[in-house]
Amino acid sequence: MRISKGALLVVIAVLVPFVVEFRTALSWFGIELSILESLVLGCAAVLAVVLWAVWPPNGNAEAELSGSS
């Protein structure tokens, strides 16, 4: 993992208010997001962060596995 599990949990916890405030900020510009759309946006952001966290840093998982033997 690129970051510790605790740090990943903190990043995900910070994303929740970010998504809520992003919805509020968009409403200032006349863009209305429903609760469902906000939920989908939040889930996509969490999924992107989790995928980034578990992806090997060099992008090649096979080289990492064969290099450890």
C-alpha positions, 0 to 999 in steps of 0.5 A: 500500500502507498499509505497506511490504513490509518491514513487511508481512513483519515483521507476517506473521512475528510472526503465526506465533508468535502463532497457535502461542501462541494455540493453547496459550492456548486449550488452558488453557480446554479448547479444543483446536485441531488443527494443520490448524485452526491452519493455517487460522486462521493463513492467514486472519489472514495473508490479512486483513493482506495484504488490509488492506495492499493496500486503498487507505487511503480505500477508493476505488481508482477515485478514487485512479487518476483523481486521479493523471492 
